[in-house]
Amino acid sequence: MPNIKLQSSDGDIFDVDINIAKQSGTISTMLEDLGMDEEDDDPVPLPNVSAMILKKVITWCKHHKDDPPKPEDEENMEKRTDDIDSWTRISLKWTKGHCSS
């Protein structure tokens, strides 16, 4: 699979499978907005994401890589929190505790 480089605000660069990286809606949108794909050697700058958080995002993306695609009309979907799997719930609790200022 083709890879893409993601650069954290700390300057750390992560080489990630592009399909795994696109599990993150934010990263997927940035790639589209920047017109970047697997053929680009330049890292995608993520100036608001520390290396510690980017590692967690990549771990989350790898965990959810085989999830079914989201519906195209996601904006109009009912937002739910009762269907979040336990792995994600634990991961979100950890992230929330480490993102507080």
Protein Blocks (a to p, Z undefined) as FASTA:
>chain_A
ZZdddddfkopacdddfklmmmpmklmmmmmmnopafklmbdcddfkbcfklmmmmmmmm
mmmmmpccddfklmlpccdfklccfklmmmmmmmmmmmpZZ
